Amino acid sequence: MAVCYEFECNSCGARMGAWSDGNPYFIDDSGNKVYAYHPFHELLMRCIGNDVPHHCLGCGEEFNVDNRAPMNACPKCASTNICDSCELDGKLCPACKSGVLIKLEGFTKIS
C-alpha cells in the first residue's frame, strides 16, 4: 500500500507531493520499462527496479532516480542538492528559495 505525502512552502505556498512507493517497474520483452502499481499485484511481482521521484533543491527540477542506476546530481543543472520527494519536509523551497517545505499532516491519500 502506498501513501501520498503533500508538502507546502510556508512562504510562497508552493505545493509538492510524492507517493511513498515510487514507480516500480519491470522490463518487457521489447526492453522497455513498464510501471506497475497497486492493486496490480501480478505486475508488481515482476518488478526489478524503482524510479524514485526526486526534486532538485537548486533549480526545482522534478526527476526520477532509478535505484538500479543511482545518480547524485540534477540532470538539468548538475546540482548535488537533490532530495527524495518523500523527504522534502524541512527542506528549503526550490520555488522561492526563502521558505521551508512543511509536510501537511491533515493530508492523506492511500492507494
C-alpha positions, 0 to 999 in steps of 0.5 A, a space after each residue: 500500500 502506498 501513501 501520498 505525502 503533500 508538502 507546502 512552502 510556508 512562504 510562497 505556498 508552493 505545493 509538492 507531493 510524492 507517493 511513498 512507493 515510487 514507480 516500480 517497474 519491470 522490463 518487457 520483452 521489447 526492453 522497455 520499462 513498464 510501471 506497475 502499481 497497486 492493486 496490480 499485484 501480478 505486475 508488481 511481482 515482476 518488478 526489478 527496479 524503482 524510479 524514485 521521484 526526486 526534486 532538485 533543491 537548486 533549480 526545482 527540477 522534478 526527476 526520477 532516480 532509478 535505484 538500479 542506476 543511482 545518480 547524485 546530481 540534477 540532470 538539468 543543472 548538475 546540482 548535488 542538492 537533490 532530495 527524495 520527494 518523500 523527504 522534502 519536509 524541512 527542506 528549503 523551497 526550490 520555488 522561492 528559495 526563502 521558505 521551508 517545505 512543511 509536510 501537511 499532516 491533515 493530508 492523506 491519500 492511500 492507494 
